[in-house]
Amino acid sequence: MNTWVRPILLVEDNPMDLDLTFQALKEHSVANPIVTCRDGEEALQYMEEHQLPTDSQIPILVLLDLRLPKVDGIEVLRQARNHSVWKQVPIVVLTTSREN
């Protein structure tokens, strides 16, 4: 049985949204460590560095902003879904956009 706790990966560029998310997770006593990436390029780099199913840094959940600098969230999602390990990780897409 694994004794390590897998992280939650938070991909968000807005400092206020980061703070709100951290606060919400703390208020709900989420025990998992939170790993942050500030843009899509950082998220793709994180995915590249953690590709093995036995890697304890493969997140249990990804919270992904759609509107990111450098590489947008849609591309991050596309690449995650095309990877044998990352396609098994639940991804929740977040956005504050009012566009349809």
C-alpha distances in whole Angstrom, upper triangle without the diagonal:
4,6,9,12,13,17,20,23,26,29,32,35,37,37,37,35,32,33,33,30,28,30,29,26,26,28,25,23,21,18,17,19,22,23,27,29,33,34,33,33,31,28,29,29,25,24,26,24,21,21,18,15,12,14,13,16,16,17,16,20,23,26,29,33,35,38,37,39,39,37,36,33,34,34,31,30,31,30,26,27,28,25,22,19,21,23,19,19,21,24,27,30,32,36,39,41,44,45,44
4,6,8,10,14,17,19,23,26,29,32,34,33,34,32,29,30,30,27,25,28,27,23,24,26,23,21,18,16,14,16,19,20,23,25,29,30,30,30,27,25,26,25,22,21,23,21,17,18,15,13,10,11,9,13,13,14,13,17,20,23,26,30,32,35,33,35,36,33,33,31,32,31,28,27,29,27,24,25,26,23,21,17,19,21,18,17,19,22,24,28,30,33,36,39,42,42,42
4,7,10,13,16,19,22,25,28,31,33,32,33,31,28,28,29,26,24,26,25,21,21,24,22,19,16,13,12,14,17,19,22,25,29,30,30,30,27,25,27,26,22,22,24,22,19,20,17,15,13,13,10,13,14,15,14,17,21,23,26,30,32,35,34,35,36,34,34,31,33,33,29,28,31,29,25,27,28,25,24,20,21,23,20,19,21,23,25,28,30,33,36,39,42,43,43
4,6,9,13,16,19,22,25,28,29,28,30,27,24,25,26,23,21,23,23,19,19,22,20,17,15,11,10,11,14,15,19,21,25,27,26,27,24,22,23,22,19,19,21,18,15,17,15,14,11,10,7,10,11,12,11,15,18,20,23,26,29,32,30,32,32,31,31,28,30,30,26,26,28,26,23,25,26,23,22,18,18,21,18,17,18,21,22,26,27,30,33,36,39,40,40
4,6,10,13,16,19,22,25,26,25,26,24,21,22,22,19,17,20,19,15,16,19,17,14,11,8,6,8,11,12,16,19,22,24,24,25,22,20,22,21,18,18,20,18,15,17,16,14,13,11,8,9,10,9,9,12,15,17,20,23,26,29,27,29,30,28,28,25,27,27,24,23,26,24,21,23,25,22,21,17,17,19,17,15,16,18,19,22,23,27,29,32,35,37,37
4,7,10,13,16,19,22,24,23,25,22,19,21,21,18,16,19,18,15,16,19,17,15,12,10,6,7,9,10,14,16,20,21,21,22,19,16,18,18,14,14,17,15,12,14,13,12,11,9,6,6,7,5,6,9,11,14,17,20,23,25,24,26,27,25,25,22,24,24,20,20,22,21,17,19,21,19,18,14,14,16,14,11,13,14,16,19,21,24,27,29,33,34,34
4,6,9,13,15,18,20,20,21,19,16,17,18,14,13,16,16,12,14,17,15,14,10,9,5,5,6,6,10,13,16,18,18,19,16,14,16,16,12,13,16,15,12,14,15,14,14,11,8,6,7,5,6,7,9,11,14,17,20,22,21,23,24,22,22,19,22,22,18,18,21,20,16,19,21,19,19,15,14,16,15,11,12,13,14,17,18,21,24,26,30,31,31
4,6,10,12,16,17,17,18,15,13,15,15,11,11,14,13,10,13,15,14,13,10,10,6,6,5,6,8,11,14,16,16,18,15,12,15,16,12,13,16,16,13,16,17,16,16,14,11,9,9,5,6,5,6,8,11,14,17,19,18,20,22,20,19,16,19,19,16,15,19,18,15,17,20,18,19,15,13,15,14,10,10,10,11,13,14,17,20,23,26,27,28
4,6,10,13,15,15,17,14,12,14,15,12,12,15,15,12,15,18,17,16,13,13,10,9,6,5,6,8,11,12,12,14,11,9,12,13,9,10,14,13,12,14,16,16,17,14,12,9,9,6,8,6,5,6,8,11,14,16,15,17,18,16,16,13,16,16,12,13,16,15,13,15,18,16,18,15,12,14,14,10,10,9,10,12,13,16,18,21,24,25,26
4,6,10,11,12,13,10,8,11,12,9,9,13,13,11,14,17,16,16,13,14,12,10,7,6,5,6,8,10,11,13,11,9,13,14,11,13,16,16,15,17,20,19,20,18,16,13,12,10,11,9,6,5,6,8,12,13,12,15,16,15,14,12,15,16,12,13,17,16,14,17,20,19,20,18,15,16,17,13,12,10,10,10,10,13,15,18,21,22,23
4,7,10,11,13,10,9,12,13,11,12,16,15,15,17,20,19,20,17,18,15,14,10,8,6,5,6,7,7,10,8,7,10,12,10,12,15,16,15,17,20,20,22,19,18,15,14,12,14,11,7,6,5,6,9,10,8,11,13,11,10,8,12,13,10,11,15,14,13,16,18,18,20,18,15,16,17,14,13,10,10,10,9,11,14,16,19,20,21
4,6,8,10,7,6,10,11,10,11,14,15,15,17,19,20,21,18,20,18,16,12,11,7,6,5,6,9,11,10,10,13,15,14,15,18,19,19,21,24,24,26,23,22,18,18,15,17,14,11,8,7,5,9,8,7,10,12,12,11,9,13,14,12,14,17,17,16,19,21,21,24,22,18,20,21,17,16,13,12,11,9,10,11,13,17,18,20
4,6,9,8,8,11,13,12,13,16,17,17,20,22,23,23,21,23,21,18,15,13,9,8,5,6,9,11,11,11,14,15,15,17,20,20,21,23,26,27,28,25,24,21,21,19,21,18,14,12,10,8,10,8,6,8,11,11,11,11,15,15,14,16,19,19,19,22,24,24,27,25,21,23,24,21,20,17,16,14,12,11,12,14,17,18,21
4,6,5,6,9,10,11,12,14,15,17,18,20,21,23,21,23,21,19,16,15,11,11,8,10,13,15,14,15,18,19,19,21,23,24,24,27,30,30,31,28,27,23,23,21,22,19,16,13,12,9,12,10,9,10,14,15,14,13,17,18,17,19,22,22,22,24,27,27,30,28,24,25,27,23,22,18,17,15,12,11,10,13,16,18,20
4,5,5,6,9,10,11,12,14,15,16,18,20,21,20,21,20,18,15,14,11,11,9,12,15,17,16,16,20,20,19,22,24,24,25,28,30,31,31,28,26,23,24,21,23,20,17,15,14,12,15,14,12,13,17,18,17,17,20,22,20,21,25,25,24,27,29,29,31,29,26,27,28,24,23,20,19,17,14,14,13,16,19,21,24
4,5,5,6,9,10,11,12,14,15,16,19,20,19,21,21,19,16,16,14,14,12,15,18,20,19,19,22,23,22,24,27,27,27,30,32,33,33,30,28,25,25,23,23,21,18,15,15,13,16,14,14,16,19,20,19,18,22,23,22,23,26,27,26,28,31,31,33,31,27,29,29,25,24,21,18,17,14,13,12,15,17,20,23
4,5,5,6,9,10,10,12,14,15,17,18,17,20,19,17,14,15,12,13,11,13,16,19,17,17,20,22,20,22,25,25,25,27,30,30,31,28,26,23,23,20,20,17,15,11,12,10,13,12,12,15,18,18,17,15,19,21,19,19,23,24,23,25,28,28,30,28,24,25,26,22,20,17,15,13,10,10,9,13,15,18,20
4,6,5,6,9,10,11,12,14,16,17,15,17,16,14,11,11,9,10,9,12,15,17,15,15,19,19,18,20,23,23,22,25,27,27,28,25,23,20,20,17,18,16,13,11,11,10,14,14,13,15,18,18,17,16,19,21,18,19,23,23,21,24,27,26,28,26,23,24,24,21,19,17,15,14,12,12,12,16,19,21,23
4,5,5,6,9,10,10,12,14,15,15,17,16,15,12,13,11,14,13,16,19,21,19,18,22,23,21,23,26,26,25,28,30,30,30,27,25,22,23,20,20,18,16,14,15,14,17,17,17,18,22,22,21,19,23,24,22,23,26,27,25,27,30,30,32,29,26,27,27,23,22,19,17,17,14,15,14,18,21,23,26
4,6,5,6,9,10,10,12,14,14,17,17,16,13,15,13,15,15,17,20,22,21,20,23,25,23,24,28,27,27,29,31,30,31,28,26,23,23,20,20,17,16,13,14,13,17,17,17,20,23,23,21,19,22,24,22,22,26,27,25,27,30,30,32,29,26,27,27,23,21,18,16,16,13,13,13,16,19,22,24
4,5,5,6,9,10,11,12,11,14,13,13,10,12,11,13,14,16,18,21,19,17,21,22,20,21,25,24,23,26,27,27,27,25,22,20,20,16,16,14,12,9,11,12,15,16,16,19,22,21,19,17,20,22,20,20,23,24,22,24,27,27,28,25,22,23,23,19,17,15,13,13,11,12,13,17,19,22,23
4,6,5,6,9,10,11,10,12,11,10,8,11,10,13,14,17,19,21,19,18,22,22,20,21,25,24,23,26,27,26,27,24,21,19,19,16,16,14,14,11,14,14,18,19,18,21,23,23,22,20,23,24,21,22,26,26,23,26,29,28,29,26,23,25,24,20,19,17,15,16,14,16,16,20,23,25,27
4,5,5,6,9,10,10,13,14,13,12,14,14,17,17,20,23,25,23,22,25,26,23,25,28,28,27,29,31,30,30,27,24,22,23,19,19,17,17,14,17,17,21,21,21,23,26,26,25,22,26,27,25,25,29,29,27,29,32,31,32,29,26,28,27,23,21,20,17,18,16,17,17,21,23,26,28
4,5,5,6,9,9,12,13,14,12,15,15,18,19,21,23,25,23,22,25,26,24,25,28,28,26,29,30,28,29,27,24,22,22,18,17,15,15,13,16,16,19,21,21,24,27,26,24,22,24,26,24,23,27,28,25,27,30,30,31,28,25,26,25,21,19,17,15,16,14,16,16,20,22,25,26
4,6,5,6,5,9,9,10,9,13,13,17,18,20,22,24,22,20,24,24,21,23,26,25,23,26,27,25,25,23,20,19,19,15,14,13,13,12,15,16,20,21,21,24,27,26,24,21,24,26,23,22,26,26,23,25,28,27,28,25,22,24,22,19,17,16,14,16,15,17,18,22,24,27,28
4,5,5,6,8,10,11,10,14,15,19,20,23,25,27,24,23,26,27,23,25,28,27,25,28,29,27,27,25,22,20,21,18,17,16,16,15,18,19,23,24,24,27,29,28,27,25,27,29,26,26,29,29,27,29,32,30,31,28,25,27,25,22,20,20,18,20,18,21,21,25,27,30,31
4,6,8,11,13,14,14,18,18,22,23,25,27,30,27,25,29,30,27,28,31,30,29,31,32,30,30,28,25,23,24,20,19,18,19,17,20,21,24,26,26,29,31,31,29,26,29,31,28,28,31,32,29,30,34,33,33,30,28,29,27,24,22,21,19,21,19,21,21,25,27,30,31
4,6,9,11,13,14,17,19,22,23,26,27,29,27,25,28,29,26,27,30,29,27,29,30,28,28,26,23,22,22,18,16,15,17,16,19,21,24,26,26,29,32,31,29,26,28,30,27,26,30,30,27,28,32,31,31,28,26,26,24,21,19,19,17,20,18,21,22,25,27,30,30
4,6,9,11,12,16,18,22,23,26,27,30,27,25,28,29,25,26,30,28,26,28,28,26,26,24,21,20,21,17,16,16,17,17,20,22,26,28,27,30,32,31,30,27,29,31,28,27,31,31,27,29,32,31,31,27,25,27,24,21,20,20,19,21,21,23,24,28,30,33,33
4,6,8,9,13,15,19,21,23,24,26,24,21,25,25,22,23,26,25,22,24,25,23,22,21,17,17,17,14,12,12,14,14,17,20,23,25,25,28,30,28,27,24,26,28,24,24,27,27,24,25,29,27,27,24,22,23,21,18,16,17,16,19,18,21,23,26,29,31,31
4,6,9,13,15,19,22,24,25,27,24,22,25,25,21,22,25,23,21,23,23,21,20,19,15,15,16,13,12,13,15,16,19,22,25,27,26,29,30,29,28,25,28,29,25,25,28,28,24,26,29,27,27,23,22,23,21,18,17,18,18,21,21,24,26,29,32,34,34
4,6,9,13,16,19,21,22,23,20,18,21,21,17,18,21,20,17,20,20,18,17,15,12,11,12,9,9,10,12,13,17,19,23,25,24,26,27,26,25,23,25,26,22,22,25,24,21,23,25,23,23,20,18,20,18,15,15,16,16,19,19,22,24,28,31,32,33
4,7,10,13,16,19,20,21,18,16,19,19,15,17,20,18,16,19,19,18,17,15,11,10,12,9,10,11,12,13,16,19,22,24,22,24,25,24,24,22,24,25,21,21,25,23,20,23,25,23,23,20,18,21,19,16,16,16,17,19,19,22,24,27,30,32,33
4,6,10,13,15,17,18,15,13,17,17,13,15,18,17,15,18,19,19,19,16,13,10,12,9,10,10,10,10,13,15,19,20,18,20,22,21,21,18,21,22,18,19,22,21,18,21,24,22,23,19,17,20,19,15,15,14,15,16,16,19,21,24,27,29,30
4,7,10,13,14,15,11,10,13,13,10,12,15,13,13,16,17,18,18,14,12,9,10,9,11,11,9,10,12,14,17,18,16,18,19,18,18,16,20,19,16,17,20,19,16,20,22,20,21,18,15,18,18,15,15,14,15,16,16,19,21,23,27,28,29
4,6,9,11,12,9,8,12,12,10,12,15,14,14,17,19,20,20,17,16,12,13,11,14,12,10,10,10,11,15,15,13,14,16,15,15,14,17,17,14,16,19,18,16,19,22,20,22,19,16,19,19,16,16,14,14,15,14,16,18,21,24,25,27
4,6,7,8,5,6,9,9,8,11,13,13,14,16,19,20,21,18,17,13,14,13,15,14,11,10,9,10,13,13,10,11,12,12,12,12,15,15,12,14,17,16,15,18,20,19,21,19,16,18,19,16,17,14,15,14,14,15,18,19,23,24,25
4,7,8,7,8,11,11,11,14,16,16,17,20,23,24,25,22,21,17,17,16,19,16,13,12,10,10,12,11,8,8,10,11,11,11,15,15,13,15,18,17,17,20,22,21,24,22,19,21,22,19,19,16,16,15,14,14,16,18,21,22,24
4,5,5,6,9,10,11,13,15,16,17,19,22,24,25,22,22,18,18,17,19,17,13,12,10,9,10,9,5,5,6,7,8,9,12,11,10,13,15,14,15,18,19,19,22,21,18,20,22,19,19,16,16,14,14,14,16,17,20,20,22
4,5,5,6,9,10,11,12,14,15,17,20,22,24,21,21,18,17,16,19,16,12,12,9,9,9,9,6,7,6,4,6,6,9,8,6,10,12,11,12,15,16,16,19,18,15,17,19,17,17,14,15,13,13,14,16,17,21,20,21
4,5,5,6,9,10,11,12,14,16,20,22,23,20,21,18,17,17,20,18,15,15,13,13,13,12,9,8,6,5,8,10,12,10,8,12,13,12,13,16,16,16,20,19,16,18,21,18,19,17,18,16,17,18,20,20,24,24,25
4,5,5,6,9,10,10,12,15,18,20,21,18,18,15,15,15,18,16,13,14,12,13,14,14,10,10,9,9,11,11,14,12,10,13,15,13,13,17,18,17,20,18,15,18,20,17,18,16,17,17,17,18,20,22,25,25,27
4,5,5,6,9,10,11,13,16,17,19,16,16,13,12,12,15,13,10,11,9,11,12,13,10,11,11,9,10,9,12,10,7,10,12,10,10,13,15,14,16,15,12,14,16,14,15,12,14,14,15,16,19,20,24,24,25
4,5,5,6,9,10,11,15,17,19,16,17,14,13,13,16,15,12,14,12,13,14,15,12,12,11,9,10,10,12,9,6,10,11,8,8,12,12,11,15,14,11,13,16,14,16,14,16,15,17,19,22,22,26,25,26
4,5,5,6,9,11,14,17,18,15,16,13,13,14,17,17,14,16,15,16,17,17,14,14,12,11,14,14,15,13,10,13,14,11,12,15,15,13,16,15,13,16,18,16,18,17,19,19,20,21,24,25,29,28,29
4,5,5,6,9,12,14,15,12,13,9,9,10,14,14,12,14,13,15,17,18,15,16,15,13,15,14,16,14,11,13,15,12,11,15,15,13,15,13,11,14,16,14,16,15,17,17,19,21,24,25,29,29,30
4,5,5,6,10,12,14,11,13,10,8,10,13,13,11,14,13,16,17,18,16,17,16,13,15,13,15,13,9,11,12,9,8,11,12,9,11,10,8,11,13,11,14,13,16,17,19,21,24,25,29,28,29
4,6,6,10,13,14,12,14,12,11,13,16,17,15,18,16,19,19,21,18,18,16,15,17,16,17,14,11,14,14,10,10,13,12,10,12,11,10,13,15,14,17,17,20,20,22,24,27,28,32,31,31
4,6,9,12,13,10,12,9,10,12,16,17,16,18,18,20,22,23,20,20,18,17,19,18,20,17,14,16,17,14,13,16,16,13,14,12,12,15,17,15,18,18,21,22,24,26,29,30,34,33,34
4,6,8,9,6,9,7,6,9,13,14,14,17,17,20,21,23,21,22,20,18,20,18,20,18,14,16,17,13,12,15,15,11,12,9,9,13,13,12,16,16,19,20,23,25,28,30,33,33,33
4,7,9,7,10,9,8,11,14,15,15,18,18,21,22,24,22,23,22,19,21,19,20,17,14,15,15,12,10,13,12,8,9,7,8,11,12,12,15,16,20,21,24,26,30,31,34,34,34
4,5,5,9,9,8,12,14,16,17,20,21,24,25,28,26,27,25,23,24,22,23,21,18,18,18,15,13,15,14,11,9,7,9,12,12,13,16,18,21,23,26,29,32,34,37,37,36
4,6,8,9,7,10,12,14,16,19,20,24,25,28,27,28,27,25,25,23,23,22,19,18,19,16,14,15,15,11,9,6,9,11,10,11,14,17,20,22,25,29,32,34,37,36,36
4,6,9,8,11,12,16,17,21,23,26,28,30,29,30,29,27,28,25,26,25,21,21,22,20,17,18,18,15,13,10,12,15,13,13,17,19,22,25,27,31,34,36,39,39,39
4,5,6,9,11,14,15,19,20,24,26,28,26,27,26,24,25,23,24,23,19,20,21,18,16,18,18,15,13,10,11,15,14,13,16,18,21,23,25,29,32,34,37,37,37
4,6,8,10,13,14,18,20,23,25,28,26,27,27,25,26,23,25,24,20,21,22,20,17,19,20,17,16,12,13,16,14,13,16,17,20,23,24,28,31,33,36,37,37
4,6,9,11,12,15,16,20,22,24,22,23,23,22,22,20,22,21,17,18,20,18,15,18,19,16,16,12,11,15,14,12,14,15,18,20,22,25,27,30,33,34,34
4,7,9,10,13,15,18,20,23,21,23,22,20,21,18,20,19,15,15,17,15,12,14,15,12,12,8,8,11,10,8,11,12,15,18,20,23,26,28,31,32,32
4,5,7,10,12,16,18,21,19,22,22,20,19,17,18,18,14,14,17,15,12,14,16,14,14,11,9,11,10,7,9,10,12,15,17,20,23,25,29,29,29
4,7,10,13,17,19,22,21,24,25,22,21,18,20,20,16,15,18,17,13,15,18,15,15,12,10,12,9,6,7,9,11,15,17,20,23,26,28,29,29
4,7,10,13,16,19,18,21,22,20,18,15,17,17,14,13,16,16,12,14,17,15,16,13,10,11,10,6,5,6,8,11,13,16,20,22,25,25,25
4,6,10,12,15,14,17,18,16,15,11,13,14,11,10,13,13,10,12,15,14,16,13,10,11,11,7,6,5,6,8,10,14,17,19,22,23,23
4,7,10,12,13,16,18,16,14,10,13,14,11,11,14,15,13,14,18,17,19,17,13,14,14,11,9,6,5,6,7,10,13,16,19,20,20
4,6,9,9,13,14,12,10,7,9,11,8,8,12,13,11,13,16,16,19,17,13,14,15,12,10,7,6,5,6,8,12,13,17,17,18
4,6,7,10,13,11,8,6,9,11,10,10,13,15,14,16,19,19,22,21,17,17,19,16,14,10,9,6,5,5,8,10,14,14,15
4,6,10,12,10,6,4,6,9,9,9,12,14,14,15,18,19,22,21,17,17,19,17,15,11,10,7,6,6,9,9,12,12,13
4,7,10,9,6,6,8,10,11,12,14,16,16,18,20,22,25,24,20,21,23,20,19,15,14,10,9,7,9,8,12,12,13
4,7,6,5,6,9,10,10,12,14,15,16,18,20,21,24,23,19,20,22,20,19,15,15,12,11,10,12,12,15,15,17
4,6,6,9,12,11,12,14,16,16,18,20,21,22,26,25,21,23,25,23,22,19,18,16,15,13,15,14,18,18,20
4,7,10,12,10,11,14,15,15,17,19,20,21,24,24,21,22,25,23,23,20,20,17,17,16,18,18,21,20,22
4,7,8,7,7,11,11,11,13,16,16,17,21,21,17,18,21,20,20,17,17,15,15,15,17,17,20,19,20
4,6,6,7,9,10,11,13,15,16,17,21,21,17,18,20,19,18,14,15,12,12,12,14,13,17,16,17
4,5,5,6,8,10,10,12,14,16,19,18,15,15,17,15,14,11,11,8,9,10,13,13,16,15,16
4,5,5,6,9,10,11,12,15,18,18,15,14,17,15,15,11,12,9,11,11,15,14,17,15,15
4,5,5,6,8,10,11,13,16,17,14,13,17,16,16,13,14,12,14,15,18,17,20,18,18
4,5,5,6,9,10,11,14,14,11,11,14,13,13,10,12,11,13,14,18,18,21,20,20
4,6,5,6,9,10,13,13,10,9,12,11,10,8,10,9,12,14,17,17,20,19,19
4,5,5,6,9,12,13,10,9,13,13,13,11,13,12,15,17,20,20,22,21,20
4,5,5,7,10,11,9,9,12,12,14,12,15,14,17,19,22,22,25,24,23
4,5,5,8,8,5,6,9,8,10,9,12,13,16,18,22,22,25,24,24
4,6,8,9,6,4,8,9,10,10,13,13,17,19,23,23,26,24,23
4,7,9,8,6,10,12,13,13,16,17,20,22,26,26,28,27,26
4,6,5,6,9,10,13,13,17,18,21,23,27,28,30,29,28
4,6,6,7,10,13,14,18,20,23,26,30,30,33,32,31
4,6,6,7,11,13,17,18,22,25,28,29,32,32,31
4,5,5,9,9,13,15,18,21,25,26,29,28,27
4,6,8,9,13,14,18,21,24,25,28,27,26
4,6,9,13,15,19,22,26,27,29,29,28
4,6,10,13,16,19,23,24,27,27,26
4,7,10,13,17,20,22,24,24,23
4,6,10,13,17,18,21,21,20
4,6,10,13,15,18,18,18
4,7,10,12,14,15,14
4,7,9,12,13,14
4,5,9,10,11
4,6,9,11
4,5,8
4,7
4
